[in-house]
């Protein structure tokens, strides 16, 4: 990390769900420790893979607090605080700031589509104002396939010019590396995190701040070897694990494979409206993962 900005390999960590549909904090904390111990530089908690928008404000705040109370290094963690309602996003961002999280990852307000840039600037300004006493860095979350609203490059420049270094960077889940590269034009210390570990050698060379990847829940060690050592074989294996989910529901798939890896069926539980991972997918992905790991170079 440089200048209090997050960088490196980040897992978009899954959220374990208990029998009541509530975040299962002990399982979440155990996985977080495992990921940090096996290669992650930091974590993105309560993002898309973490099913954040399916949980209530109290549930989201409660899990944030649980991470802090467990002694997790929250300064190395960005937490999803975006919401459709500005007041909800402000409350979540304030809570993240008070707990000392390293950054707030902010979706645009995702119900109304085609809104003007002025409206998105006002939304961000509300979060900046709400956290003026504890100025948590804001990382914008670009995922137009789900949110329906892009953080366009001109808008990124406008936000950075208006709010300065409070707009610390961008997580880009669009899959469009041309956009990711354009976003780096916002500034030398504007941290751009594509969502695929495939960019890690580019990130190592300074093109990006790192990656924030859902599949780093499963291959953090390989990602770390690629990023820290430039290990192409490790990167190829990490990308092969990611490729197991092509054409399959990603979040249920990640959780099903976590259940397989950790021998804990409870990890496969998802929060509605998501559905479980089909049995045939589960067996195919587990076999593929085991095959990749069997070839792993020591």
C-alpha positions, 0 to 999 in steps of 0.5 A, a space after each residue: 500500500 502507498 500513501 494510505 491507498 489500498 493496492 495489491 490482491 484483494 478478494 471480493 470475499 463471500 458472506 456466509 449466511 446462517 439458517 436465519 438468513 443473517 450474515 454468519 460472522 464467525 465463518 466470514 471472519 475465519 475465511 477473511 483470516 485464511 485469505 489474508 494468511 494465504 496471499 491477499 493484501 486486502 479484502 473487499 467485504 460486502 460487495 457483489 460477491 458478498 451479496 451486500 444489497 440483499 442484506 438490511 442496513 443493520 445486517 451490513 453494519 453488524 458484519 462490519 462491526 464484527 470484522 472490527 471487533 474480531 481484530 481484523 485489519 480493517 484498514 486493509 479492507 474496503 467495504 461496500 456502502 452503496 445503496 439506492 437511498 442516499 441516506 442509507 449509503 451515507 449511514 453505511 459510509 459513516 459506519 465504515 469510517 467510524 470503524 476505520 475501514 480503509 475505503 468505502 466502495 460505492 455503487 451508484 444509486 441503482 434504481 433510477 436509470 439514465 440519471 444526469 451526472 449532476 444527480 450522481 455528483 450530488 449522491 457522492 457529495 452527500 457521502 463526502 459531507 456525511 464523513 467530513 469528520 472521518 474522511 474515509 477514501 471513496 472507491 467508486 464501483 463501476 458495474 453497469 451490467 448490474 447497477 445500470 449506471 456507469 461511472 463514466 470517465 468524464 464523470 470520474 474526472 469531474 468527481 476528482 476535480 470537485 472532491 480531490 483525493 477523497 475520490 481514491 479510485 475505482 473498482 471496475 467490474 465491467 470486464 472492459 479493460 479499455 475502460 479500466 485503462 482510460 480510468 487511470 487517466 484520472 490521476 497518478 494516485 487514482 487507484 484502478 482495480 479491475 475485477 479479474 486476476 488476469 491483469 495482475 502482471 500489468 498491475 505489477 508493472 504499475 498499470 493498475 493498483 491491483 485487482 479485486 476479484 471474486 475468484 480470489 476467494 479460491 486462488 489467493 495464493 496463486 494470485 499473490 505469486 503472480 503479483 509479487 513474483 511475476 509468476 506466469 505459471 501461477 497466474 495461468 492457474 489462477 485464471 484457469 480457476 476463474 474460467 471454471 465459472 464461465 457461463 455459470 452463476 458466479 456468486 452461488 458458484 464461488 460459495 459452492 466451491 468454498 464449501 468444497 474447499 473448506 469441507 463446510 456445506 454451510 458455505 453453499 447457502 446464498 441469500 434470496 434472490 440468488 439460487 443455489 448452484 446446480 448439482 452438475 455445475 457443482 461437481 464439474 467445478 469441484 473436479 476442475 478446481 481439484 485438477 488445477 490444484 493437482 498440477 500446481 507447481 511448488 
